[in-house]
Amino acid sequence: MPKRVLTGMIVSDKTDKTVVVKVERKVKHPLYGKIIRRSKKYHAHDEGNEYREGETVRIEETAPISKLKTWKVIERVNTHATPAEVAAEA
């Protein structure tokens, strides 16, 4: 079975080697039909403590690391990059 990959924003990086990632999804209300946002928080493993609060990241499902952690951070998602910043990273 393939591993699930989700994209979300880091809302906390206070704990050692762990970040809390908030993942939002949009669903249609069953009765009224209005599109509403639903969110869920996931604890993800960050081995090097390199990710900070406010960054958008991709997380991947893994075998359980601890009681709450079954996800790990795989990369940053640069959603607001200018062409100059993209060229500087390469």
N, C-alpha and C positions, 0 to 999 in steps of 0.2 A: 504494500500500500504506500502511495507517495506521502511525503511529509507535507503538512499544511504550512503555508507561508502567509502571514498577515502583515499589514502595514498600519502603524499607529504612531502616536506621539508619546514621548517619555514624560510622565507626570511626576516621577520621583526618582532620584538617584542617591538617596541618603544611605542605603544599606551597602555593605561591602560586597562587590561582585554581583550585585542585583540591581535591576532597574524595573520600574513599574510602567508598563506601556498601556495606554488607553486606545482601544481600537473601536472606531465608530462604523456603523453600517446604517443604511437607509432602508426602511421597510414601509410598506403600504398598510395603513390602518384597515383592519378587516371589515369594519362597518362603514366608516366615513370616507375611506379612500385617500385621505391625506397622507403625504409622505412624511414620516417622522424619523428622527434619529435615535438609534439605540446604541449604547456603548457598553463595553466590558473591559475590565482591567486584567492584564496578565503580568505575572512576575516572570522576568526573563533573565537568563544568565549573561553577565557581562564580565568576562574573565579579567580584562585589563583595566577595568573602571574607566574606560575611554569615552563613554557616552554620557551626555549631560542633559539635564532637564530642558524640555522645549524642543529637542531635536526630533525629527521624524525618522523612524527606523523600520526595518523589516525584521520580523522575528520568525523563527522556524521551530516547529514542534520537535521535541527530542524525548529520549527516555527520561524518566523522572530523575532530577538532580537533587531535589529536597522535597519537603512536604508540599510546598506551594509552586516550586519551579519545575515546569515541564517544557519550557521554551528557552531558546537562546537567540541572542541578537546576531544577525548575520551581516548587516550593512546599514549605512546611512542612506536616506533617500533625500537628495538635494532638490527640494521642490521649488525653491526660489532662487536658483542659480542664474547668474547672468552669463552670457557667452564668454566673457573675460575670465570669470571664475572657473568655468568648465575647462577652458584652455590651460589655466594655471595648474589645475589638478592633474592634467595628463602629462 
